[in-house]
Amino acid sequence: MGKRGTLPHYRRVIDALLAVAIAPRCASCDRVLDTPLGGPVCDGCWSQIRILSAPFCRTCGNPLASWRVISAALEQCPRCRRARSPVDAARAAGHYEGTLRAIIHAFKYDGRSQLAHPLSALMIEAGAHLLRGADCVVPIPLHPWRRARRGFNQAEELARHLGVPMRRVLWRVRATAPQTALDARARRRNLDGAFSLSPFLTPRRRRLWLEGRTVVLIDDVRTTGATLEACASVLKMAGTTEVRALTVAQADLHAVGHGRSRTETAA
């Protein structure tokens, strides 16, 4: 993501002065940034992100071990063949580990909202086929008190940069218990009834934005998909024809229930 060689001379001078005078550190590796004007993460860390590679399940977007172990016609993982999901197709850009995990934490918990743009660029590259033909993108909502405490909704910040109209049509009705130590089934129970259509969504906008439309749900990290599926169910009941889901990262499902994954805990 670095463009150091093409920076105008004055920017290189300013970068050098900032690096010496302020010595801002990379939000991921904590090394002094050579080009502070380029953002809070160094070029080296961006290059270390492990991007998810094909083949993918066409429904949940999880990587598959091989095309040989699935139905070539369905292109689905065993879980998606067993149970129908309200999410019609999903993808994530990278593995929720190492550098990408550190960058997302800086973005989400340290208020580095300027990271939304480069993170959304990863999402566009990975999910161009999901965004193509979509009528709008819908960010996963935060509970109002949590949004007030954090100061922003990370899903909204990502959604703003995807090149598709963003619609705030969902509402988090109640705060949920942390999901870190919960398995997939418990996560779904925990989210039961947690989302609804926004009380500010008028009947006219509901017809215009949702009914018969294709919508892409946006969030930072997908673990079991429980949050995305809960929101997709609300949208389907509101008349949405197709619900897709796009996230920056996909967490390791083996970490679920063992307290190693700081995902989907507070949205």
C-alpha positions in Angstrom: 0.0 0.0 0.0 3.0 2.3 0.2 3.6 5.0 -2.4 6.8 6.3 -1.0 8.6 6.4 -4.4 5.9 8.6 -6.0 5.4 11.1 -3.1 6.0 14.7 -4.0 9.2 16.2 -2.6 7.4 18.4 0.0 5.6 15.4 1.4 8.9 13.5 1.8 10.3 16.5 3.6 7.3 16.8 5.9 7.4 13.0 6.6 11.1 13.2 7.5 10.5 16.1 9.8 7.6 14.4 11.6 9.5 11.2 11.9 12.4 13.0 13.7 10.4 15.6 15.7 7.4 13.5 16.8 8.5 9.9 16.1 5.0 8.6 15.7 4.8 4.8 16.0 3.1 2.2 13.8 -0.2 1.1 15.3 0.7 -2.5 14.5 4.4 -3.1 15.1 5.1 0.0 17.3 8.2 1.0 15.2 8.7 4.6 14.3 6.9 5.5 11.1 9.1 6.5 8.1 6.1 8.2 6.4 3.7 9.4 9.1 1.6 11.2 6.4 0.8 7.8 4.9 -1.2 6.8 8.0 -0.7 5.1 11.3 0.5 1.8 10.0 3.8 1.2 8.2 4.1 -0.3 4.7 5.8 -3.4 6.1 2.8 -4.2 8.3 0.4 -3.8 5.4 2.4 -6.2 3.3 2.4 -8.8 6.0 -1.4 -9.2 6.1 -2.3 -12.8 5.2 -5.1 -12.6 2.6 -7.6 -15.4 2.4 -7.1 -17.6 -0.6 -9.4 -19.7 -2.7 -11.3 -22.0 -2.8 -14.1 -20.5 -0.7 -17.5 -21.7 0.3 -19.8 -19.6 -1.8 -22.3 -19.2 1.1 -20.2 -18.4 4.2 -17.0 -17.4 2.5 -14.8 -19.6 4.6 -11.7 -21.1 2.9 -12.0 -24.7 1.9 -9.3 -27.2 2.1 -9.8 -28.4 -1.5 -12.4 -28.4 -4.2 -12.1 -32.2 -4.1 -13.8 -32.4 -0.6 -17.0 -30.5 -1.6 -19.7 -30.7 -4.1 -18.4 -29.0 -7.2 -21.9 -28.0 -8.2 -22.7 -26.4 -4.8 -19.3 -25.1 -3.9 -20.3 -25.2 -0.2 -18.7 -26.3 3.0 -20.3 -29.2 5.0 -21.8 -26.7 7.5 -23.6 -24.7 4.8 -24.8 -27.8 3.1 -26.4 -29.0 6.4 -28.1 -25.8 7.4 -29.6 -23.0 5.4 -28.4 -19.5 6.3 -30.2 -16.2 5.8 -26.9 -14.9 4.4 -26.8 -15.8 0.8 -23.1 -15.2 0.2 -20.2 -13.9 2.3 -16.5 -13.1 2.0 -13.7 -11.7 4.2 -10.4 -10.1 3.1 -7.9 -11.7 5.4 -7.2 -13.9 8.4 -7.9 -12.3 11.8 -4.4 -12.8 13.1 -1.0 -11.1 13.5 -0.8 -7.8 11.7 -4.4 -7.6 10.5 -5.6 -8.3 14.0 -3.4 -5.5 15.4 -4.6 -3.1 12.8 -8.2 -3.8 13.4 -7.7 -3.4 17.2 -6.1 0.0 16.6 -9.0 1.0 14.4 -11.7 -0.3 16.6 -10.4 0.1 20.2 -7.9 2.9 19.9 -10.0 5.3 17.8 -7.7 5.2 14.7 -10.7 5.9 12.4 -8.4 6.9 9.5 -7.7 3.2 9.1 -11.2 2.7 7.7 -10.1 3.8 4.2 -7.2 1.3 3.7 -9.2 -1.5 5.4 -12.2 -0.9 3.2 -9.8 -1.1 0.2 -9.0 -4.7 1.3 -12.7 -5.4 1.4 -13.3 -4.0 -2.1 -10.6 -6.2 -3.5 -11.9 -9.3 -1.8 -15.6 -8.7 -2.2 -16.0 -6.9 -5.5 -18.4 -9.6 -6.7 -20.5 -9.1 -3.6 -20.7 -5.3 -4.0 -21.4 -5.6 -7.7 -25.1 -5.2 -8.3 -25.9 -4.4 -4.6 -28.5 -1.7 -3.9 -26.9 -0.7 -0.6 -24.5 -1.6 2.2 -25.8 -1.9 5.7 -23.4 -1.6 8.7 -23.9 -3.9 11.7 -25.2 -1.5 14.4 -23.8 -1.0 17.8 -25.9 -0.6 20.9 -26.5 3.2 21.5 -24.6 3.3 24.8 -21.6 1.4 23.3 -21.5 3.7 20.3 -21.6 6.7 22.7 -18.7 5.2 24.7 -16.6 4.3 21.6 -17.5 7.5 19.7 -18.1 5.8 16.4 -19.3 2.6 14.8 -16.4 0.8 13.0 -18.8 -0.9 10.6 -20.2 2.4 9.5 -16.8 3.9 8.9 -15.9 0.9 6.7 -19.2 1.1 4.8 -18.6 4.7 3.9 -15.7 3.8 1.6 -17.1 0.9 -0.4 -18.6 2.9 -3.3 -22.2 1.7 -2.6 -24.9 3.8 -0.8 -24.9 3.2 2.9 -28.2 2.8 4.7 -28.6 2.7 8.5 -31.7 0.5 8.6 -30.8 -1.8 11.5 -31.0 -1.1 15.3 -29.4 -3.0 18.1 -32.3 -3.4 20.5 -30.3 -4.7 23.5 -26.8 -5.0 24.6 -25.6 -8.6 24.6 -23.2 -10.5 26.9 -19.6 -10.8 25.7 -19.3 -13.7 23.2 -15.6 -14.6 23.6 -16.2 -17.7 25.7 -19.3 -18.9 23.8 -19.5 -21.6 21.2 -21.4 -21.1 18.0 -24.8 -22.3 19.4 -24.5 -20.1 22.5 -23.6 -17.1 20.4 -26.8 -17.5 18.4 -28.9 -17.7 21.5 -27.1 -14.7 22.9 -28.1 -12.7 19.9 -31.7 -13.8 19.7 -33.9 -10.7 19.4 -30.9 -8.4 19.7 -31.6 -6.6 16.3 -34.5 -5.0 14.7 -35.3 -2.5 12.0 -34.3 1.0 13.0 -37.1 3.0 14.6 -36.1 5.9 12.3 -36.8 3.8 9.2 -40.0 5.1 7.6 -42.3 2.8 5.6 -41.4 4.6 2.4 -37.7 4.1 3.0 -38.2 0.5 3.9 -40.0 -0.1 0.6 -37.4 1.9 -1.3 -34.2 0.6 0.3 -35.1 -3.0 1.4 -38.1 -4.6 -0.3 -36.9 -6.7 -3.3 -33.4 -5.4 -2.9 -29.9 -6.8 -2.6 -28.1 -5.7 0.5 -24.6 -6.2 1.7 -24.0 -6.4 5.5 -20.7 -4.8 6.6 -18.7 -5.6 9.7 -15.0 -5.7 10.8 -14.6 -9.4 11.8 -16.6 -12.5 11.2 -16.2 -15.4 13.6 -19.1 -17.9 13.6 -21.3 -15.5 11.6 -23.9 -15.4 14.3 -24.1 -11.6 14.3 -24.4 -11.4 10.5 -27.0 -14.1 10.4 -29.1 -12.4 13.1 -29.1 -9.2 11.1 -29.7 -11.0 7.8 -32.8 -12.6 9.3 -34.2 -9.1 10.2 -33.6 -7.9 6.6 -35.2 -11.0 5.1 -38.3 -10.5 7.2 -38.4 -6.9 6.0 -38.6 -8.1 2.4 -35.0 -8.0 1.3 -34.4 -10.5 -1.6 -30.8 -11.2 -1.1 -28.4 -10.5 1.8 -24.7 -10.7 1.3 -22.0 -10.1 4.0 -18.5 -8.6 3.7 -16.0 -8.2 6.5 -12.3 -7.2 6.8 -11.3 -10.4 8.5 -12.3 -14.0 9.3 -11.4 -15.3 12.7 -10.1 -18.8 13.4 -13.1 -20.8 14.4 -10.8 -23.0 16.6 -10.3 -20.1 18.9 -14.1 -19.8 19.6 -14.9 -20.8 23.1 -11.3 -20.8 24.3 -11.1 -17.1 25.1 -8.4 -16.5 22.4 -10.5 -14.5 20.0 -11.5 -10.9 20.9 -14.2 -10.9 18.2 -17.9 -10.3 18.3 -17.6 -9.5 22.0 -18.8 -5.9 21.8 -19.4 -5.6 18.0 
